[in-house]
Amino acid sequence: MNKKGEISVRKAWLIVLASLIDDAVVLALIFIGLWLFHVEITWWIILIVLVAIVAFFLIMHKAVIPAIRRRKTSGAEGMIGATGIVTQPLKPKGIVKIEDEYWKATCIDGDADTGEDVEVQRINGLNLEVRKKSDKPS
């Protein structure tokens, strides 16, 4: 994982391939059924199906895999790492503003004055635990 909350490319592809297994089985059953009923399948049909499958995988690689790998941006997972500004001093409890929303917060590394930037570390119910943005976790 490169960034917090982001999944690997390998795991994203495993998710996609697991969801495509049933489609591959249906396609194989169609070709087997056609073969059993002695329906002639030309090489052109096989080539067209193969090109369509390759095009589908290219689209998956460019559009779907990045969407699966992207970090969560909603709910509690989306709040972790978000930056806000202190609107009521955190001594250690106060109020912070994050994306036009006001939250009760507790500063886990001391006090923070009005106007300081803070970063969300954890969420306990509707209360945020924040750390001053200038301080790095040890």
ZABANU-640413 format. One record per residue: x, y negated, z negated of N, C-alpha, C, CB in turn. Coordinates in nm, 3 decimals. Glycine has a CB too. Layout:
N
> n_xx / n_yy / n_zz / ca_xx / ca_yy / ca_zz / c_xx / c_yy / c_zz / cb_xx / cb_yy / cb_zz
> X / Y / Z / X / Y / Z / X / Y / Z / X / Y / Z .
...
This chain:
138
> n_xx / n_yy / n_zz / ca_xx / ca_yy / ca_zz / c_xx / c_yy / c_zz / cb_xx / cb_yy / cb_zz
> 0.084 / 0.118 / 0.000 / 0.000 / 0.000 / 0.000 / 0.088 / -0.124 / 0.000 / -0.095 / 0.000 / -0.121 .
> 0.067 / -0.209 / 0.097 / 0.145 / -0.330 / 0.107 / 0.094 / -0.437 / 0.013 / 0.146 / -0.380 / 0.248 .
> -0.035 / -0.459 / 0.011 / -0.095 / -0.563 / -0.069 / -0.188 / -0.500 / -0.171 / -0.171 / -0.665 / 0.019 .
> -0.214 / -0.573 / -0.277 / -0.302 / -0.524 / -0.382 / -0.441 / -0.496 / -0.326 / -0.309 / -0.625 / -0.497 .
> -0.492 / -0.374 / -0.347 / -0.625 / -0.339 / -0.301 / -0.633 / -0.291 / -0.157 / -0.713 / -0.455 / -0.316 .
> -0.521 / -0.281 / -0.088 / -0.520 / -0.240 / 0.052 / -0.482 / -0.093 / 0.061 / -0.422 / -0.328 / 0.135 .
> -0.549 / -0.017 / 0.149 / -0.517 / 0.124 / 0.163 / -0.422 / 0.145 / 0.280 / -0.644 / 0.207 / 0.181 .
> -0.355 / 0.260 / 0.282 / -0.257 / 0.288 / 0.387 / -0.325 / 0.321 / 0.519 / -0.166 / 0.403 / 0.345 .
> -0.247 / 0.311 / 0.626 / -0.297 / 0.343 / 0.760 / -0.333 / 0.492 / 0.766 / -0.191 / 0.308 / 0.869 .
> -0.252 / 0.577 / 0.706 / -0.276 / 0.722 / 0.708 / -0.411 / 0.753 / 0.642 / -0.162 / 0.798 / 0.635 .
> -0.438 / 0.692 / 0.527 / -0.565 / 0.717 / 0.458 / -0.682 / 0.664 / 0.540 / -0.563 / 0.652 / 0.318 .
> -0.666 / 0.548 / 0.603 / -0.772 / 0.493 / 0.688 / -0.803 / 0.587 / 0.804 / -0.733 / 0.354 / 0.741 .
> -0.700 / 0.641 / 0.868 / -0.722 / 0.734 / 0.979 / -0.787 / 0.863 / 0.930 / -0.589 / 0.766 / 1.049 .
> -0.751 / 0.911 / 0.811 / -0.816 / 1.030 / 0.757 / -0.965 / 1.007 / 0.735 / -0.749 / 1.072 / 0.625 .
> -1.001 / 0.889 / 0.689 / -1.142 / 0.854 / 0.671 / -1.214 / 0.856 / 0.805 / -1.157 / 0.715 / 0.604 .
> -1.154 / 0.796 / 0.907 / -1.216 / 0.791 / 1.040 / -1.227 / 0.931 / 1.100 / -1.136 / 0.699 / 1.134 .
> -1.120 / 1.008 / 1.093 / -1.122 / 1.142 / 1.152 / -1.222 / 1.233 / 1.081 / -0.982 / 1.204 / 1.147 .
> -1.234 / 1.220 / 0.949 / -1.333 / 1.300 / 0.876 / -1.474 / 1.266 / 0.921 / -1.319 / 1.278 / 0.724 .
> -1.498 / 1.141 / 0.952 / -1.632 / 1.103 / 0.996 / -1.658 / 1.143 / 1.141 / -1.651 / 0.952 / 0.981 .
> -1.553 / 1.171 / 1.217 / -1.569 / 1.209 / 1.358 / -1.570 / 1.360 / 1.382 / -1.458 / 1.147 / 1.439 .
> -1.549 / 1.438 / 1.277 / -1.543 / 1.584 / 1.294 / -1.673 / 1.638 / 1.352 / -1.512 / 1.652 / 1.159 .
> -1.787 / 1.590 / 1.301 / -1.914 / 1.641 / 1.351 / -1.935 / 1.606 / 1.498 / -2.029 / 1.586 / 1.268 .
> -1.887 / 1.489 / 1.542 / -1.898 / 1.452 / 1.683 / -1.814 / 1.544 / 1.771 / -1.856 / 1.305 / 1.703 .
> -1.695 / 1.578 / 1.725 / -1.608 / 1.668 / 1.801 / -1.670 / 1.808 / 1.811 / -1.468 / 1.675 / 1.737 .
> -1.731 / 1.853 / 1.702 / -1.795 / 1.985 / 1.703 / -1.911 / 1.987 / 1.803 / -1.845 / 2.023 / 1.560 .
> -1.993 / 1.883 / 1.804 / -2.105 / 1.875 / 1.898 / -2.054 / 1.875 / 2.042 / -2.191 / 1.749 / 1.871 .
> -1.951 / 1.796 / 2.071 / -1.895 / 1.793 / 2.206 / -1.842 / 1.930 / 2.247 / -1.783 / 1.687 / 2.215 .
> -1.773 / 1.998 / 2.155 / -1.721 / 2.132 / 2.185 / -1.837 / 2.230 / 2.210 / -1.632 / 2.183 / 2.070 .
> -1.942 / 2.221 / 2.130 / -2.057 / 2.310 / 2.150 / -2.126 / 2.285 / 2.285 / -2.158 / 2.292 / 2.037 .
> -2.132 / 2.161 / 2.326 / -2.191 / 2.129 / 2.458 / -2.110 / 2.194 / 2.569 / -2.198 / 1.976 / 2.479 .
> -1.976 / 2.178 / 2.564 / -1.892 / 2.238 / 2.668 / -1.898 / 2.390 / 2.664 / -1.747 / 2.192 / 2.652 .
> -1.902 / 2.449 / 2.544 / -1.912 / 2.595 / 2.533 / -2.047 / 2.643 / 2.588 / -1.894 / 2.640 / 2.385 .
> -2.154 / 2.569 / 2.554 / -2.286 / 2.605 / 2.605 / -2.293 / 2.598 / 2.756 / -2.391 / 2.514 / 2.546 .
> -2.235 / 2.494 / 2.813 / -2.233 / 2.483 / 2.958 / -2.154 / 2.598 / 3.020 / -2.172 / 2.348 / 3.001 .
> -2.043 / 2.636 / 2.958 / -1.960 / 2.745 / 3.008 / -2.036 / 2.878 / 2.999 / -1.827 / 2.754 / 2.929 .
> -2.110 / 2.898 / 2.886 / -2.185 / 3.023 / 2.868 / -2.298 / 3.037 / 2.970 / -2.243 / 3.030 / 2.727 .
> -2.358 / 2.925 / 3.010 / -2.466 / 2.929 / 3.109 / -2.413 / 2.915 / 3.252 / -2.567 / 2.820 / 3.080 .
> -2.283 / 2.929 / 3.266 / -2.216 / 2.927 / 3.396 / -2.240 / 2.798 / 3.473 / -2.261 / 3.045 / 3.479 .
> -2.246 / 2.687 / 3.401 / -2.258 / 2.556 / 3.465 / -2.116 / 2.513 / 3.500 / -2.331 / 2.450 / 3.372 .
> -2.098 / 2.476 / 3.626 / -1.965 / 2.438 / 3.671 / -1.930 / 2.297 / 3.620 / -1.956 / 2.444 / 3.826 .
> -1.819 / 2.289 / 3.552 / -1.770 / 2.160 / 3.501 / -1.647 / 2.125 / 3.584 / -1.737 / 2.166 / 3.345 .
> -1.655 / 2.018 / 3.660 / -1.542 / 1.980 / 3.745 / -1.435 / 1.912 / 3.661 / -1.588 / 1.887 / 3.859 .
> -1.316 / 1.908 / 3.719 / -1.203 / 1.842 / 3.651 / -1.229 / 1.693 / 3.636 / -1.072 / 1.866 / 3.729 .
> -1.309 / 1.635 / 3.727 / -1.340 / 1.491 / 3.717 / -1.420 / 1.462 / 3.591 / -1.417 / 1.443 / 3.842 .
> -1.515 / 1.549 / 3.559 / -1.595 / 1.530 / 3.437 / -1.506 / 1.542 / 3.313 / -1.710 / 1.634 / 3.431 .
> -1.420 / 1.641 / 3.313 / -1.328 / 1.658 / 3.200 / -1.237 / 1.537 / 3.187 / -1.244 / 1.788 / 3.217 .
> -1.187 / 1.486 / 3.300 / -1.100 / 1.368 / 3.298 / -1.174 / 1.244 / 3.246 / -1.045 / 1.342 / 3.438 .
> -1.298 / 1.225 / 3.290 / -1.377 / 1.110 / 3.244 / -1.402 / 1.118 / 3.093 / -1.512 / 1.102 / 3.320 .
> -1.437 / 1.237 / 3.045 / -1.459 / 1.254 / 2.901 / -1.330 / 1.227 / 2.824 / -1.511 / 1.397 / 2.869 .
> -1.219 / 1.275 / 2.875 / -1.089 / 1.254 / 2.810 / -1.053 / 1.105 / 2.806 / -0.979 / 1.332 / 2.883 .
> -1.073 / 1.034 / 2.916 / -1.046 / 0.890 / 2.919 / -1.136 / 0.816 / 2.821 / -1.066 / 0.834 / 3.062 .
> -1.262 / 0.856 / 2.812 / -1.355 / 0.792 / 2.717 / -1.310 / 0.815 / 2.574 / -1.498 / 0.847 / 2.737 .
> -1.262 / 0.935 / 2.544 / -1.215 / 0.964 / 2.408 / -1.090 / 0.882 / 2.376 / -1.184 / 1.115 / 2.393 .
> -0.998 / 0.872 / 2.469 / -0.877 / 0.791 / 2.447 / -0.914 / 0.644 / 2.428 / -0.778 / 0.807 / 2.566 .
> -1.006 / 0.592 / 2.509 / -1.050 / 0.453 / 2.493 / -1.115 / 0.432 / 2.357 / -1.148 / 0.415 / 2.605 .
> -1.195 / 0.529 / 2.314 / -1.259 / 0.521 / 2.184 / -1.156 / 0.514 / 2.072 / -1.352 / 0.641 / 2.163 .
> -1.051 / 0.595 / 2.080 / -0.948 / 0.592 / 1.977 / -0.868 / 0.462 / 1.979 / -0.855 / 0.711 / 1.994 .
> -0.847 / 0.404 / 2.096 / -0.779 / 0.274 / 2.102 / -0.864 / 0.166 / 2.036 / -0.749 / 0.235 / 2.249 .
> -0.994 / 0.170 / 2.061 / -1.084 / 0.073 / 1.997 / -1.083 / 0.093 / 1.846 / -1.228 / 0.085 / 2.052 .
> -1.086 / 0.218 / 1.803 / -1.082 / 0.248 / 1.659 / -0.954 / 0.192 / 1.597 / -1.090 / 0.400 / 1.634 .
> -0.842 / 0.209 / 1.667 / -0.714 / 0.164 / 1.613 / -0.707 / 0.011 / 1.601 / -0.599 / 0.214 / 1.700 .
> -0.764 / -0.059 / 1.698 / -0.756 / -0.205 / 1.699 / -0.864 / -0.272 / 1.615 / -0.764 / -0.256 / 1.840 .
> -0.982 / -0.212 / 1.601 / -1.094 / -0.280 / 1.535 / -1.132 / -0.217 / 1.401 / -1.213 / -0.280 / 1.625 .
> -1.147 / -0.086 / 1.397 / -1.202 / -0.023 / 1.278 / -1.097 / -0.001 / 1.169 / -1.265 / 0.109 / 1.315 .
> -0.980 / 0.047 / 1.205 / -0.877 / 0.076 / 1.105 / -0.840 / -0.049 / 1.025 / -0.752 / 0.134 / 1.173 .
> -0.817 / -0.167 / 1.087 / -0.789 / -0.287 / 1.005 / -0.904 / -0.323 / 0.911 / -0.760 / -0.405 / 1.096 .
> -1.027 / -0.300 / 0.954 / -1.141 / -0.330 / 0.868 / -1.145 / -0.236 / 0.748 / -1.272 / -0.319 / 0.947 .
> -1.111 / -0.111 / 0.768 / -1.109 / -0.016 / 0.657 / -0.995 / -0.050 / 0.560 / -1.093 / 0.128 / 0.709 .
> -0.880 / -0.091 / 0.613 / -0.763 / -0.118 / 0.529 / -0.775 / -0.248 / 0.451 / -0.640 / -0.123 / 0.614 .
> -0.859 / -0.341 / 0.498 / -0.869 / -0.473 / 0.435 / -0.909 / -0.461 / 0.288 / -0.970 / -0.560 / 0.508 .
> -0.852 / -0.545 / 0.206 / -0.880 / -0.545 / 0.063 / -1.024 / -0.589 / 0.040 / -0.782 / -0.637 / -0.014 .
> -1.083 / -0.537 / -0.066 / -1.220 / -0.571 / -0.101 / -1.231 / -0.720 / -0.131 / -1.269 / -0.487 / -0.221 .
> -1.338 / -0.783 / -0.081 / -1.354 / -0.926 / -0.103 / -1.481 / -0.960 / -0.178 / -1.354 / -0.998 / 0.029 .
> -1.551 / -0.859 / -0.227 / -1.672 / -0.886 / -0.304 / -1.670 / -0.802 / -0.430 / -1.798 / -0.858 / -0.221 .
> -1.752 / -0.840 / -0.524 / -1.759 / -0.767 / -0.650 / -1.636 / -0.790 / -0.734 / -1.776 / -0.619 / -0.624 .
> -1.619 / -0.707 / -0.834 / -1.507 / -0.722 / -0.928 / -1.373 / -0.708 / -0.858 / -1.518 / -0.619 / -1.041 .
> -1.364 / -0.617 / -0.759 / -1.237 / -0.596 / -0.689 / -1.192 / -0.722 / -0.616 / -1.249 / -0.480 / -0.591 .
> -1.287 / -0.798 / -0.564 / -1.256 / -0.919 / -0.490 / -1.212 / -1.033 / -0.580 / -1.374 / -0.962 / -0.410 .
> -1.247 / -1.028 / -0.707 / -1.210 / -1.136 / -0.799 / -1.067 / -1.122 / -0.849 / -1.305 / -1.137 / -0.918 .
> -1.018 / -0.999 / -0.861 / -0.883 / -0.977 / -0.911 / -0.784 / -1.043 / -0.816 / -0.853 / -0.825 / -0.928 .
> -0.699 / -1.128 / -0.870 / -0.600 / -1.199 / -0.789 / -0.649 / -1.332 / -0.736 / -0.559 / -1.114 / -0.676 .
> -0.778 / -1.364 / -0.756 / -0.831 / -1.492 / -0.708 / -0.772 / -1.607 / -0.791 / -0.987 / -1.494 / -0.716 .
> -0.754 / -1.721 / -0.726 / -0.699 / -1.839 / -0.792 / -0.810 / -1.938 / -0.822 / -0.590 / -1.905 / -0.704 .
> -0.804 / -1.994 / -0.942 / -0.902 / -2.094 / -0.982 / -0.834 / -2.210 / -1.052 / -1.008 / -2.031 / -1.073 .
> -0.915 / -2.308 / -1.090 / -0.863 / -2.426 / -1.159 / -0.937 / -2.440 / -1.292 / -0.880 / -2.554 / -1.071 .
> -0.864 / -2.477 / -1.395 / -0.922 / -2.492 / -1.528 / -1.004 / -2.621 / -1.531 / -0.811 / -2.492 / -1.638 .
> -1.132 / -2.609 / -1.573 / -1.216 / -2.728 / -1.584 / -1.243 / -2.765 / -1.729 / -1.349 / -2.706 / -1.511 .
> -1.232 / -2.667 / -1.818 / -1.241 / -2.691 / -1.962 / -1.122 / -2.617 / -2.023 / -1.380 / -2.640 / -2.023 .
> -1.038 / -2.686 / -2.100 / -0.913 / -2.626 / -2.148 / -0.931 / -2.485 / -2.205 / -0.850 / -2.714 / -2.252 .
> -0.837 / -2.399 / -2.169 / -0.836 / -2.262 / -2.220 / -0.747 / -2.259 / -2.344 / -0.787 / -2.161 / -2.111 .
> -0.810 / -2.252 / -2.463 / -0.735 / -2.253 / -2.589 / -0.781 / -2.141 / -2.678 / -0.751 / -2.387 / -2.661 .
> -0.771 / -2.018 / -2.652 / -0.744 / -1.956 / -2.523 / -0.869 / -1.940 / -2.438 / -0.680 / -1.822 / -2.544 .
> -0.991 / -1.974 / -2.493 / -1.114 / -1.959 / -2.414 / -1.159 / -2.092 / -2.360 / -1.225 / -1.895 / -2.499 .
> -1.218 / -2.089 / -2.240 / -1.267 / -2.211 / -2.177 / -1.340 / -2.178 / -2.049 / -1.153 / -2.308 / -2.150 .
> -1.341 / -2.275 / -1.956 / -1.412 / -2.258 / -1.830 / -1.316 / -2.281 / -1.713 / -1.533 / -2.356 / -1.821 .
> -1.328 / -2.196 / -1.610 / -1.250 / -2.213 / -1.488 / -1.346 / -2.217 / -1.369 / -1.145 / -2.098 / -1.470 .
> -1.301 / -2.281 / -1.262 / -1.380 / -2.290 / -1.139 / -1.306 / -2.209 / -1.031 / -1.402 / -2.440 / -1.093 .
> -1.379 / -2.111 / -0.976 / -1.324 / -2.028 / -0.869 / -1.424 / -2.028 / -0.755 / -1.295 / -1.881 / -0.918 .
> -1.384 / -2.081 / -0.639 / -1.468 / -2.087 / -0.520 / -1.606 / -2.144 / -0.552 / -1.481 / -1.948 / -0.458 .
> -1.611 / -2.262 / -0.610 / -1.734 / -2.335 / -0.641 / -1.822 / -2.266 / -0.746 / -1.813 / -2.354 / -0.516 .
> -1.768 / -2.171 / -0.820 / -1.841 / -2.107 / -0.928 / -1.766 / -2.128 / -1.058 / -1.862 / -1.956 / -0.900 .
> -1.840 / -2.151 / -1.165 / -1.780 / -2.173 / -1.296 / -1.790 / -2.043 / -1.377 / -1.850 / -2.291 / -1.372 .
> -1.678 / -2.005 / -1.439 / -1.669 / -1.881 / -1.514 / -1.613 / -1.908 / -1.653 / -1.583 / -1.779 / -1.439 .
> -1.663 / -1.831 / -1.752 / -1.599 / -1.830 / -1.883 / -1.472 / -1.750 / -1.867 / -1.693 / -1.768 / -1.995 .
> -1.365 / -1.801 / -1.927 / -1.236 / -1.734 / -1.909 / -1.155 / -1.738 / -2.038 / -1.157 / -1.798 / -1.795 .
> -1.065 / -1.642 / -2.048 / -0.969 / -1.635 / -2.157 / -0.831 / -1.630 / -2.094 / -0.994 / -1.512 / -2.251 .
> -0.743 / -1.719 / -2.141 / -0.606 / -1.720 / -2.090 / -0.525 / -1.620 / -2.170 / -0.542 / -1.864 / -2.099 .
> -0.468 / -1.519 / -2.105 / -0.397 / -1.411 / -2.175 / -0.252 / -1.445 / -2.206 / -0.403 / -1.286 / -2.093 .
> -0.205 / -1.558 / -2.157 / -0.065 / -1.595 / -2.186 / -0.057 / -1.733 / -2.252 / 0.018 / -1.593 / -2.056 .
> -0.148 / -1.760 / -2.345 / -0.142 / -1.888 / -2.417 / -0.254 / -1.980 / -2.376 / -0.008 / -1.956 / -2.394 .
> -0.227 / -2.109 / -2.385 / -0.327 / -2.210 / -2.352 / -0.301 / -2.267 / -2.213 / -0.327 / -2.323 / -2.456 .
> -0.409 / -2.315 / -2.150 / -0.398 / -2.381 / -2.019 / -0.482 / -2.507 / -2.024 / -0.444 / -2.286 / -1.902 .
> -0.427 / -2.617 / -1.976 / -0.496 / -2.745 / -1.978 / -0.580 / -2.765 / -1.852 / -0.396 / -2.859 / -1.992 .
> -0.670 / -2.862 / -1.859 / -0.756 / -2.897 / -1.747 / -0.671 / -2.931 / -1.624 / -0.848 / -3.015 / -1.784 .
> -0.710 / -2.876 / -1.508 / -0.639 / -2.904 / -1.384 / -0.533 / -2.801 / -1.349 / -0.575 / -3.037 / -1.392 .
> -0.496 / -2.714 / -1.442 / -0.395 / -2.612 / -1.412 / -0.455 / -2.500 / -1.327 / -0.336 / -2.555 / -1.543 .
> -0.373 / -2.442 / -1.242 / -0.415 / -2.328 / -1.161 / -0.396 / -2.200 / -1.241 / -0.335 / -2.321 / -1.027 .
> -0.495 / -2.110 / -1.230 / -0.488 / -1.981 / -1.298 / -0.523 / -1.871 / -1.199 / -0.583 / -1.978 / -1.422 .
> -0.480 / -1.750 / -1.230 / -0.507 / -1.634 / -1.145 / -0.579 / -1.529 / -1.228 / -0.375 / -1.576 / -1.085 .
> -0.685 / -1.470 / -1.171 / -0.764 / -1.369 / -1.241 / -0.684 / -1.239 / -1.249 / -0.900 / -1.345 / -1.169 .
> -0.674 / -1.186 / -1.371 / -0.603 / -1.059 / -1.394 / -0.700 / -0.943 / -1.415 / -0.510 / -1.072 / -1.515 .
> -0.804 / -0.968 / -1.495 / -0.904 / -0.865 / -1.527 / -1.041 / -0.930 / -1.542 / -0.865 / -0.786 / -1.656 .
> -1.144 / -0.845 / -1.541 / -1.280 / -0.893 / -1.564 / -1.343 / -0.806 / -1.672 / -1.364 / -0.889 / -1.432 .
> -1.397 / -0.872 / -1.775 / -1.470 / -0.803 / -1.882 / -1.612 / -0.858 / -1.883 / -1.400 / -0.822 / -2.021 .
> -1.704 / -0.787 / -1.819 / -1.841 / -0.836 / -1.808 / -1.844 / -0.961 / -1.724 / -1.900 / -0.863 / -1.947 .
> -1.889 / -1.073 / -1.784 / -1.892 / -1.200 / -1.713 / -1.779 / -1.292 / -1.758 / -2.025 / -1.269 / -1.734 .
> -1.683 / -1.238 / -1.830 / -1.568 / -1.316 / -1.877 / -1.443 / -1.273 / -1.800 / -1.547 / -1.299 / -2.030 .
> -1.369 / -1.371 / -1.754 / -1.246 / -1.344 / -1.680 / -1.127 / -1.353 / -1.774 / -1.229 / -1.441 / -1.562 .
> -1.029 / -1.269 / -1.752 / -0.900 / -1.283 / -1.819 / -0.804 / -1.336 / -1.714 / -0.849 / -1.145 / -1.881 .
> -0.747 / -1.453 / -1.742 / -0.663 / -1.521 / -1.643 / -0.524 / -1.545 / -1.698 / -0.727 / -1.654 / -1.602 .
> -0.433 / -1.570 / -1.605 / -0.293 / -1.602 / -1.638 / -0.260 / -1.729 / -1.561 / -0.194 / -1.484 / -1.600 .
> -0.177 / -1.815 / -1.624 / -0.136 / -1.937 / -1.554 / -0.068 / -1.899 / -1.424 / -0.042 / -2.023 / -1.643 .
> -0.100 / -1.971 / -1.319 / -0.049 / -1.940 / -1.186 / 0.103 / -1.952 / -1.179 / -0.112 / -2.031 / -1.082 .
> 0.160 / -2.047 / -1.251 / 0.306 / -2.067 / -1.246 / 0.382 / -1.957 / -1.316 / 0.342 / -2.199 / -1.308 .
> 0.316 / -1.885 / -1.410 / 0.381 / -1.777 / -1.482 / 0.369 / -1.650 / -1.403 / 0.321 / -1.759 / -1.623 .
> 0.477 / -1.573 / -1.400 / 0.477 / -1.444 / -1.331 / 0.463 / -1.334 / -1.437 / 0.608 / -1.424 / -1.247 .
> 0.383 / -1.229 / -1.408 / 0.370 / -1.119 / -1.504 / 0.503 / -1.049 / -1.522 / 0.264 / -1.019 / -1.459 .
> 0.529 / -1.004 / -1.643 / 0.657 / -0.937 / -1.670 / 0.648 / -0.788 / -1.655 / 0.706 / -0.970 / -1.808 .
